């Protein structure tokens, strides 16, 4: 009987470790993959996805923290895409700080989309490679019950597209190629 209890507890622990949250910083329209985009400005959408929940009504509850830039530039047009926002986020260079966004079954804003778009912003003035990570707390509700408590994650998986700045020589070559193509059409 003790062996069965130990196996049951081990099975529950294995199931709990299978649960995870991923934040994806997307600029190319593919919320599940990471890619390089050559430009000096971009419109970013942050998606959240989660795994390990068997109830189809499970939903991403929210995020409190910051989106940390690995390069330079200026973030602007900060927009929460979830139903609730505790305090407005603020930009610090290309990073986005004081993010406090949420959905709630009690407020009937629980959305079981997976992945779900949670935030968007623009970056300009980037002079080096730019990608993102996150610091903070993400939550997932295991079902849509109004008295359900969320599972909280201080460590999340990150998938980030990269904004890659072309070298000045490469930009000049591309510009000359466009000029030649224009002259040939005439």
trRosetta pair geometry for C-beta under 8 A, 3 or more apart (Angstrom, degrees):
i j d omega theta_ij theta_ji phi_ij phi_ji
1 4 5.8 -52 -156 31 38 112
1 5 6.7 36 150 -16 67 104
2 5 5.7 -56 -151 37 36 111
2 6 6.3 34 153 -18 69 107
3 6 5.8 -56 -146 38 31 110
3 7 6.2 30 156 -17 66 108
4 7 5.8 -56 -146 39 30 110
4 8 6.3 33 153 -23 64 106
5 8 5.6 -53 -148 34 30 114
5 9 6.5 27 155 -15 64 105
6 9 5.9 -54 -148 38 32 108
6 10 6.2 32 153 -18 65 108
7 10 5.5 -54 -143 40 32 112
7 11 6.2 37 154 -23 65 105
8 11 5.6 -53 -148 34 29 113
8 12 6.6 29 153 -17 63 103
9 12 5.7 -52 -149 35 34 111
9 13 6.4 34 152 -19 65 104
10 13 5.6 -53 -148 36 33 112
10 14 6.4 34 153 -20 65 104
11 14 5.7 -53 -148 35 32 111
11 15 6.5 31 153 -18 64 105
12 15 5.7 -54 -148 37 33 111
12 16 6.3 34 153 -22 65 105
13 16 5.7 -53 -147 34 32 112
13 17 6.6 29 155 -17 64 104
14 17 6.0 -55 -150 35 32 108
14 18 6.8 37 150 -27 62 104
15 18 5.7 -53 -157 25 35 116
15 19 7.7 42 148 -27 61 94
15 52 7.2 137 175 -163 66 102
16 19 6.1 -45 -167 14 42 112
16 52 7.9 79 -149 173 21 139
18 51 6.9 -94 153 123 78 101
18 52 4.3 156 112 -109 81 113
19 50 7.2 2 -167 -180 80 99
19 51 6.6 -175 -137 92 39 62
19 52 3.2 -142 -89 92 58 149
19 53 6.7 68 -119 -51 105 74
19 140 7.5 -154 -178 63 116 146
19 151 6.5 -26 145 134 150 163
20 50 6.8 -177 91 -149 44 62
20 51 5.3 6 49 48 84 98
20 52 6.3 101 7 -5 61 127
20 153 7.4 100 -152 -121 47 149
20 156 7.5 129 179 -141 81 58
20 157 6.0 46 161 -12 124 116
21 48 6.4 -17 -170 -166 101 98
21 49 7.4 156 -156 83 54 43
21 50 5.0 -22 -101 -99 68 88
21 60 7.5 110 -132 -121 113 100
21 138 4.6 -164 124 106 164 144
21 140 6.2 -167 -79 -38 113 119
21 153 4.7 178 19 49 126 163
21 156 4.5 -53 92 -126 98 104
21 157 6.9 -179 95 25 45 80
22 48 7.2 152 81 -156 51 49
22 49 4.9 -11 59 61 100 91
22 50 7.4 -177 18 -80 71 38
22 51 7.9 40 -8 -9 106 99
22 115 8.0 -68 81 -102 100 114
22 156 6.4 157 -106 173 24 93
22 157 4.0 -32 -105 75 83 108
22 158 7.2 178 -157 -76 72 18
22 159 6.2 28 176 -2 116 103
23 46 6.1 -10 -171 -171 100 101
23 47 7.2 156 -157 81 49 49
23 48 5.7 -22 -101 -100 68 71
23 63 7.5 72 -93 -101 130 150
23 134 5.1 32 58 -6 158 148
23 138 7.1 -154 -53 -78 110 146
23 156 5.4 59 -6 128 99 138
23 157 7.4 170 23 84 60 55
23 158 5.8 -16 67 -110 88 67
23 159 7.6 -171 94 33 44 67
24 31 5.5 118 88 -174 143 65
24 32 6.8 -86 -92 -99 168 25
24 34 7.7 -137 -146 -74 97 78
24 46 7.1 154 78 -157 48 50
24 47 4.5 -11 57 58 102 99
24 48 7.8 -173 18 -78 76 25
24 49 7.1 26 -8 2 114 106
24 115 6.8 -27 26 -139 126 157
24 158 7.7 145 -91 -165 41 47
24 159 4.3 -12 -112 70 87 103
24 160 7.2 -178 -156 -79 50 41
25 44 5.8 -16 -171 -164 87 120
25 46 5.7 -18 -101 -102 63 77
25 67 7.1 128 -94 -161 123 121
25 131 6.9 136 79 -169 138 67
25 132 4.1 109 -54 50 169 126
25 158 7.5 6 -2 -168 101 93
25 159 7.3 -170 27 96 64 55
25 160 4.1 11 50 -123 113 83
25 161 6.2 -124 104 27 77 75
26 29 7.0 156 161 -30 119 10
26 30 6.6 -161 -144 68 120 47
26 31 5.3 -65 -58 -103 158 55
26 44 6.8 132 68 -159 44 64
26 45 5.0 -29 67 65 101 85
26 46 7.4 165 18 -92 80 25
26 47 6.1 31 -7 -3 126 109
26 161 5.7 85 -133 -13 36 122
27 37 5.2 -104 100 13 123 155
27 42 4.4 -11 -140 179 138 135
27 43 6.7 138 -135 72 82 49
27 44 5.5 -44 -77 -98 88 64
27 45 7.7 154 -83 18 40 71
27 161 4.6 -137 26 85 91 150
27 163 6.6 52 13 -73 169 92
28 35 5.2 -22 12 62 158 128
28 37 5.6 -171 -68 -68 102 121
28 161 5.7 160 -3 -115 100 149
30 33 4.7 -18 130 42 129 99
30 35 6.9 65 50 -3 129 125
31 45 7.4 -62 -96 100 97 115
31 47 4.2 64 -156 -24 116 167
31 49 7.7 128 142 -43 110 119
31 115 4.9 -152 139 72 135 148
31 117 7.5 -106 -103 -76 139 80
32 49 7.5 39 -104 -29 83 158
32 115 6.9 -172 -73 -12 82 136
32 159 7.6 16 -174 97 32 165
33 159 7.3 -128 -175 171 14 137
34 159 4.9 -136 -58 -176 105 89
34 160 6.1 39 -125 71 115 31
34 161 5.7 -173 -152 -83 63 47
34 162 7.4 51 175 -14 100 83
35 161 5.4 -11 57 -127 62 94
35 162 7.6 -127 112 30 33 74
36 161 7.2 164 -89 -173 22 77
36 162 4.9 -23 -109 68 72 101
36 164 4.9 16 -171 -13 108 130
37 42 6.4 99 96 -102 140 136
37 161 6.0 27 -4 164 108 123
37 162 7.2 173 25 85 68 49
37 163 5.7 -30 72 -109 94 57
37 164 6.8 160 73 21 37 82
38 164 5.1 -43 -97 78 64 95
38 165 7.5 117 -153 -117 69 13
38 166 5.4 50 -168 -51 118 97
39 42 5.7 120 84 -65 131 91
39 126 7.9 66 110 57 68 128
39 163 6.1 -69 65 -154 82 96
39 164 7.9 76 25 59 49 54
39 165 7.8 -56 90 -98 23 55
40 124 7.4 46 127 -157 83 53
40 125 7.2 16 158 -112 103 4
40 126 5.0 -171 -165 60 62 85
40 127 7.3 26 -141 -80 110 43
40 163 7.7 103 -125 165 20 118
40 165 5.7 55 -93 -114 81 96
41 73 7.7 155 -105 -150 63 130
41 122 7.0 14 180 176 99 97
41 123 6.1 -167 -146 97 59 61
41 124 4.3 6 -113 -108 116 65
41 125 7.4 55 -84 -3 94 40
41 126 6.6 168 -76 12 45 102
42 122 7.1 -177 94 -151 40 62
42 123 5.6 7 51 50 79 95
42 126 7.8 2 5 -2 95 145
42 130 7.9 -172 25 82 126 130
42 163 5.2 -136 -9 -97 140 127
43 77 8.0 -38 -124 84 90 139
43 120 6.9 9 176 -176 90 108
43 121 7.8 -175 -153 100 56 29
43 122 5.1 -31 -102 -100 65 81
44 120 6.5 169 91 -152 58 59
44 121 5.5 -8 58 64 103 72
44 122 7.1 169 15 -97 78 25
44 123 6.6 44 -16 -9 116 103
44 132 7.5 87 -157 -19 152 145
44 161 7.9 -165 -121 52 90 115
45 81 7.7 33 -150 -27 93 155
45 117 5.4 -39 179 -138 117 110
45 119 7.5 158 -159 86 49 47
45 120 4.8 -20 -104 -100 68 94
46 67 6.6 -109 -84 -99 146 143
46 117 7.3 110 76 -159 48 61
46 118 5.4 -58 99 64 96 90
46 119 4.2 5 43 59 120 93
46 120 7.0 -157 13 -75 75 42
46 132 8.0 -81 -98 103 105 157
47 115 4.2 39 170 159 121 133
47 116 6.6 152 -155 74 75 31
47 117 5.5 -46 -96 -94 76 51
47 118 6.7 129 -128 6 24 87
48 60 4.6 119 105 -142 130 158
48 63 6.9 -167 -77 -43 140 123
48 115 6.3 162 79 -156 33 86
48 116 5.7 -20 58 59 86 85
48 118 5.0 41 -8 -25 109 136
48 138 6.7 174 -138 -149 131 130
49 60 7.8 -78 -101 -65 16 131
49 114 5.5 96 -139 -172 76 77
49 115 3.8 -59 -70 -91 99 88
49 116 7.5 150 -81 13 55 64
50 53 6.3 30 121 0 116 120
50 58 7.1 -111 89 134 133 122
50 60 6.1 167 -17 -81 121 88
50 114 6.3 -82 41 -135 75 120
50 140 4.8 108 -119 -103 165 145
53 58 3.7 9 144 -23 148 176
53 140 6.7 -138 -51 151 142 132
53 142 5.7 -163 -136 -136 114 65
54 58 8.0 101 54 -22 31 132
55 58 4.9 116 77 -38 90 92
55 142 5.9 83 31 158 131 72
55 143 4.4 -49 136 -90 162 90
56 112 6.5 57 155 177 64 153
57 110 7.4 39 176 136 88 134
57 112 5.6 -99 -144 -82 36 138
57 143 5.0 47 82 -157 108 65
57 144 3.8 -82 164 -12 124 106
58 112 6.5 95 70 -132 43 97
58 114 8.0 29 92 -58 93 140
58 140 6.4 24 175 170 105 103
58 141 6.3 -176 -151 93 60 61
58 142 5.3 -39 -109 -160 103 30
58 143 6.0 -39 -76 -76 63 38
58 144 7.9 -124 -71 -42 20 69
59 103 6.2 -79 137 94 127 135
59 105 7.7 143 40 -60 132 92
59 110 4.7 150 38 -170 160 90
59 111 5.8 129 -147 70 132 39
59 112 4.7 -94 -82 -92 96 54
59 113 7.8 49 -132 33 94 52
59 114 7.9 -139 -122 -59 53 98
59 116 7.7 44 -162 -29 84 154
59 140 7.2 -176 95 -155 30 68
59 141 5.4 2 56 52 76 102
59 144 6.7 58 -3 -86 118 82
60 103 6.8 78 89 30 68 124
60 111 7.8 -27 46 75 85 83
60 114 7.3 144 -28 -98 103 82
60 116 5.3 -152 31 41 133 131
60 118 7.0 -89 120 -77 142 126
60 138 7.5 -43 -157 -177 96 103
60 139 7.6 117 -173 87 54 55
60 140 5.8 -42 -110 -105 48 76
61 102 6.1 -10 159 -148 68 87
61 103 6.2 -129 -141 59 36 78
61 104 7.4 56 -149 -85 83 57
61 138 7.9 131 59 171 84 59
61 139 3.7 -49 67 102 124 102
61 140 5.9 -166 -1 -96 95 16
61 141 4.9 107 -67 -28 110 90
61 150 4.5 -50 -10 -110 166 143
62 82 6.4 136 -109 154 82 170
62 84 7.4 -41 -98 71 133 104
62 100 7.8 22 169 -178 125 47
62 101 5.4 -168 -149 101 93 57
62 102 3.2 -27 -80 -102 146 70
62 103 6.4 -180 -60 16 86 60
62 118 8.0 147 -134 -150 46 128
62 138 7.3 -167 98 -147 40 53
62 139 5.5 9 49 44 72 104
63 99 5.9 -8 110 123 101 120
63 100 8.0 -138 97 -118 56 24
63 101 5.7 11 51 54 79 93
63 102 8.0 -171 22 -74 43 62
63 118 6.4 77 10 153 124 150
63 119 7.8 -79 57 -24 133 128
63 134 7.5 -50 -165 -173 135 141
63 136 6.0 80 -180 104 84 135
63 137 7.1 165 -150 86 50 50
63 138 5.0 -13 -100 -102 84 75
63 139 7.7 -165 -73 15 43 71
64 86 7.3 10 -105 24 106 143
64 99 6.7 -177 -138 97 30 71
64 100 5.0 29 -117 -113 85 71
64 101 7.9 -176 -74 28 56 52
64 136 5.3 -163 96 -176 49 120
64 137 5.0 -2 56 55 94 96
65 99 5.9 -16 67 58 47 102
65 134 6.1 88 102 175 132 90
65 135 5.1 -157 -179 100 123 54
65 136 1.4 -105 -47 -66 144 136
65 137 6.1 149 -43 16 112 55
66 95 6.2 19 172 173 115 110
66 96 6.4 173 -159 91 69 56
66 97 4.5 -11 -113 -114 114 60
66 98 7.2 29 -86 -13 87 34
66 99 6.2 151 -97 9 33 101
66 134 7.0 174 89 -151 48 60
66 135 5.3 3 54 56 91 93
66 136 6.1 149 15 -45 51 115
67 95 6.4 175 90 -160 63 64
67 96 4.2 19 47 50 107 102
67 99 6.5 68 -17 -31 90 145
67 119 7.4 -157 -40 97 143 148
67 121 7.9 172 67 24 150 140
67 132 5.3 -9 177 -164 94 130
67 133 7.8 162 -162 82 52 33
67 134 5.6 -28 -108 -100 57 82
68 95 5.3 -3 -128 -124 42 115
68 132 6.5 135 71 -158 48 70
68 133 4.9 -24 64 67 105 83
68 134 6.6 172 12 -95 87 23
68 135 5.8 53 -29 -6 126 102
69 72 7.5 117 134 -87 134 16
69 73 7.1 -141 -161 48 155 97
69 75 7.4 -155 -52 -45 133 117
69 93 6.4 -125 48 108 142 104
69 94 3.6 99 -102 97 169 105
69 95 4.5 -123 5 -66 95 68
69 123 7.8 132 -111 -113 134 141
69 130 6.1 -27 -161 -153 103 95
69 131 7.8 141 -154 77 56 31
69 132 6.0 -38 -98 -99 48 75
70 129 7.4 -26 104 110 104 87
70 130 6.6 153 66 -148 74 42
70 131 5.0 -4 36 60 124 76
70 132 6.9 -150 -4 -81 90 25
70 133 6.9 77 -51 -6 104 96
71 94 6.3 0 84 46 68 163
71 126 6.1 49 122 -151 127 103
71 128 4.6 -158 -149 89 109 91
71 129 5.3 -158 -78 93 139 45
71 130 3.5 -107 52 -89 131 66
71 131 7.0 83 -6 12 106 53
71 163 7.2 -128 52 66 150 102
72 93 6.4 -79 -146 -176 61 119
72 94 6.0 150 176 -15 22 125
72 125 7.3 -78 131 121 92 90
72 126 6.2 149 85 -134 67 56
72 127 5.8 -13 71 39 124 87
72 128 5.7 74 20 31 97 101
72 130 7.2 -103 46 -85 37 107
73 93 6.9 95 70 167 46 78
73 94 4.0 63 66 -81 89 117
73 123 4.5 49 134 -180 142 107
73 124 6.2 160 -168 78 100 27
73 125 4.9 148 -138 80 64 76
73 126 3.7 -17 -75 -77 124 74
73 127 7.5 173 -68 3 75 63
73 130 5.9 -4 0 -92 134 150
73 163 8.0 14 -35 84 157 150
74 91 6.8 61 -175 157 68 142
74 93 6.5 -95 -99 -163 51 38
74 94 6.5 -70 -58 -76 10 62
74 123 6.7 150 72 -152 41 62
74 124 5.5 -25 59 62 95 79
74 125 5.0 44 7 39 98 129
75 78 6.7 55 144 -69 107 98
75 91 4.0 -167 76 -128 97 116
75 92 7.9 9 34 39 118 37
75 93 7.2 56 2 108 91 38
75 94 5.2 107 -40 -153 91 37
75 95 6.7 -114 -7 66 138 19
75 96 5.3 -124 146 -68 166 85
75 121 5.1 11 -168 157 103 136
75 122 7.1 143 -156 77 53 47
75 123 5.5 -31 -93 -93 61 78
76 91 6.3 -32 -76 -47 46 161
76 121 6.9 146 69 -170 28 89
76 122 5.2 -31 67 67 80 99
76 123 7.7 143 19 -95 73 31
76 124 6.9 -10 16 11 119 107
77 120 7.5 -39 123 118 98 89
77 121 5.9 150 83 -145 73 54
77 122 4.6 45 41 9 121 107
78 88 7.3 110 99 179 126 88
78 89 4.8 -132 169 80 143 110
78 90 7.4 -127 6 -99 167 16
78 91 6.4 -160 -46 -51 126 94
78 96 6.1 146 -116 -134 121 119
78 119 7.6 -19 -166 -172 76 103
78 120 7.9 162 -152 89 35 51
78 121 4.9 0 -100 -100 59 109
79 119 6.9 154 85 -160 55 57
79 120 4.9 -11 62 61 105 90
79 121 6.9 174 20 -73 71 60
80 84 7.9 -73 149 101 144 28
80 85 4.2 175 16 -82 170 123
80 89 7.1 144 -59 -6 93 112
80 99 7.9 148 -95 -152 97 83
80 101 4.6 180 -144 -105 114 120
80 118 7.6 -37 -159 164 64 63
80 119 5.9 -32 -117 -106 46 80
81 101 7.7 36 47 -165 53 150
81 117 4.8 -52 123 123 159 92
81 118 5.4 172 61 -176 102 13
81 119 5.7 -146 11 -70 95 25
81 120 6.1 74 -45 -10 118 93
82 85 7.2 136 72 -65 90 74
82 101 4.3 118 40 168 128 109
82 102 6.0 158 132 62 141 13
82 103 5.2 -113 -165 -49 107 84
82 109 7.6 93 172 149 77 126
82 116 7.9 68 -92 137 89 122
82 118 5.3 7 -44 -145 104 75
82 119 7.7 -25 -8 -58 92 72
83 102 7.4 -56 64 98 80 55
83 103 5.2 87 23 -111 108 71
83 104 7.3 -113 76 22 128 77
83 107 6.7 176 122 109 140 129
83 109 3.3 -87 27 -164 169 146
83 111 7.8 149 -27 -17 112 114
84 101 6.7 144 88 -162 63 51
84 102 4.4 -27 72 67 116 83
84 103 6.8 169 17 -83 97 30
84 104 6.5 29 -9 -5 141 108
84 107 6.9 92 -53 59 124 165
84 109 6.6 139 -23 77 93 161
85 88 6.6 46 148 -87 131 49
85 89 7.9 -90 -158 -20 119 83
85 100 6.4 98 -170 88 59 76
85 101 5.4 -18 -103 -103 71 71
85 102 7.8 170 -80 22 28 71
86 100 3.4 -67 48 134 112 128
86 101 7.5 -123 5 -64 81 27
86 102 7.1 57 -37 1 95 113
87 98 5.8 -66 98 166 116 112
87 100 5.0 56 34 37 76 137
88 98 7.4 38 98 113 45 119
89 96 5.3 17 166 177 132 100
89 97 6.7 153 -166 78 80 37
89 98 5.3 165 -130 84 50 78
89 99 4.7 14 -99 -89 120 62
89 100 7.4 175 -69 15 77 67
89 119 7.5 54 -15 -145 159 131
90 96 7.5 157 80 -159 32 58
90 97 5.3 -28 68 67 84 90
90 98 5.2 38 17 37 92 124
91 94 7.8 -29 -164 -129 101 11
91 95 7.2 139 -160 81 57 51
91 96 6.0 -35 -101 -104 61 63
91 97 7.5 135 -121 19 11 82
91 121 7.6 152 -88 -160 108 140
92 95 4.8 -23 69 71 89 103
92 96 7.7 167 23 -94 75 15
92 97 5.1 34 -3 -10 118 125
94 123 5.3 35 -137 -131 98 123
94 126 7.0 64 -92 -93 139 94
94 130 6.1 -110 -180 -141 161 127
96 99 6.1 58 128 -56 104 111
96 119 7.5 161 120 155 161 142
96 121 5.8 -171 -75 -23 139 166
99 119 6.6 -29 -140 -93 128 157
99 136 7.0 -80 66 -58 105 171
101 118 6.0 137 105 177 145 98
101 119 6.4 -163 -11 -69 162 104
102 139 7.8 10 -123 53 97 121
103 107 7.9 -141 -173 65 50 111
103 109 4.7 -138 -151 117 77 95
103 110 5.4 120 145 -103 112 41
103 111 5.7 -104 -140 17 159 87
104 107 4.2 65 77 21 111 101
104 108 7.9 0 95 11 73 25
104 109 5.5 44 45 50 63 99
104 110 6.5 -74 116 -57 16 80
105 108 7.0 28 -171 -87 38 35
105 109 7.9 -119 -74 50 20 53
105 110 4.2 11 -81 -34 68 137
105 141 6.7 -160 -22 146 115 168
105 144 4.8 150 -111 -172 128 65
105 145 6.5 88 115 89 166 19
105 146 4.8 -143 111 -93 108 58
105 148 6.9 61 22 34 147 107
106 146 4.7 101 -84 -152 69 101
110 141 6.9 -67 -128 57 122 145
110 144 5.0 156 108 -129 158 95
111 116 5.9 123 105 -125 115 141
112 144 7.3 -63 -62 -64 111 115
113 116 4.2 114 89 -89 103 92
117 120 7.2 8 177 -52 114 100
123 126 5.9 50 138 -49 114 115
123 130 6.4 -163 131 145 161 161
123 163 7.0 -131 79 -17 136 168
126 130 4.9 -75 -140 -25 136 138
126 163 5.7 11 131 118 170 135
126 165 6.2 -157 120 -67 95 115
127 165 6.2 39 -169 -90 27 171
128 165 6.3 -83 -111 15 13 134
129 162 5.8 -9 -169 -176 101 112
129 163 6.9 156 -158 81 48 60
129 164 5.6 -3 -112 -110 87 62
129 165 6.7 -123 -66 11 48 87
130 162 6.9 148 74 -162 45 61
130 163 4.1 -6 57 53 100 111
131 160 4.2 110 -174 122 100 132
131 161 7.0 -163 -120 91 89 37
131 162 4.6 -39 -69 -102 110 75
131 163 7.2 -179 -65 17 56 71
132 158 7.3 -141 106 -166 71 124
132 160 4.7 179 50 -122 71 137
133 158 5.2 -32 -127 -114 68 170
133 160 7.1 -80 -66 -35 50 144
134 138 8.0 54 124 -47 143 114
134 156 6.2 -14 73 60 124 124
134 158 6.3 172 14 -94 91 115
136 154 7.7 -136 120 -138 26 61
137 152 5.7 -14 -169 -168 106 107
137 153 7.1 143 -159 72 55 47
137 154 5.7 -27 -100 -94 72 68
138 152 7.4 149 79 -158 43 55
138 153 4.6 -22 65 63 93 104
138 156 5.2 60 9 -70 140 136
139 150 3.8 34 -179 151 116 148
139 151 6.7 154 -155 75 66 44
139 152 5.1 -27 -98 -101 86 66
139 153 7.1 179 -83 17 35 78
140 150 6.1 142 67 -161 29 94
140 151 5.1 -17 62 57 87 98
140 153 7.3 36 -2 -11 99 116
141 144 7.1 90 117 -91 129 36
141 148 5.2 96 -165 105 102 128
141 149 7.9 -176 -125 110 78 18
141 150 4.9 -64 -78 -99 65 81
141 151 7.8 168 -94 13 21 73
142 148 6.1 -144 49 -170 82 133
142 150 7.9 163 -13 -130 71 42
142 151 6.5 78 -51 -18 94 108
143 148 5.4 178 61 -82 80 156
144 148 7.5 135 106 9 5 141
145 148 4.2 111 69 -35 96 102
153 156 5.4 91 128 -73 126 84
166 170 4.4 -120 178 88 107 121
166 171 4.9 132 101 -58 124 86
166 174 7.3 -9 164 -2 167 139
167 170 4.6 91 58 5 83 105
167 171 7.1 -152 90 -7 43 85
168 171 5.6 -55 -149 35 34 112
168 172 6.5 36 153 -21 66 103
169 172 5.6 -53 -151 34 33 113
169 173 6.5 34 152 -18 66 103
170 173 5.7 -52 -149 36 34 112
170 174 6.4 34 152 -17 65 105
171 174 5.7 -53 -148 38 33 112
171 175 6.3 36 151 -21 64 106
172 175 5.5 -54 -148 36 32 114
172 176 6.4 32 154 -18 65 104
173 176 5.8 -53 -148 36 31 110
173 177 6.4 36 151 -22 63 104
174 177 5.6 -52 -150 33 33 115
174 178 6.6 33 152 -18 64 103
175 178 5.8 -54 -152 35 33 111
175 179 6.5 34 150 -20 65 105
176 179 5.4 -52 -148 35 36 115
176 180 6.3 36 154 -19 67 103
177 180 5.8 -53 -148 36 31 110
177 181 6.4 30 154 -18 64 107
178 181 5.7 -54 -145 37 32 111
178 182 6.3 34 155 -21 65 105
179 182 5.8 -54 -149 34 30 111
179 183 6.5 28 154 -18 64 105
180 183 5.8 -55 -148 35 32 109
180 184 6.4 32 154 -21 65 106
181 184 5.8 -53 -148 33 31 112
181 185 6.8 34 154 -23 62 103
182 185 5.9 -55 -156 28 33 112
182 186 7.1 27 152 -18 63 103
183 186 6.0 -58 -158 31 37 109
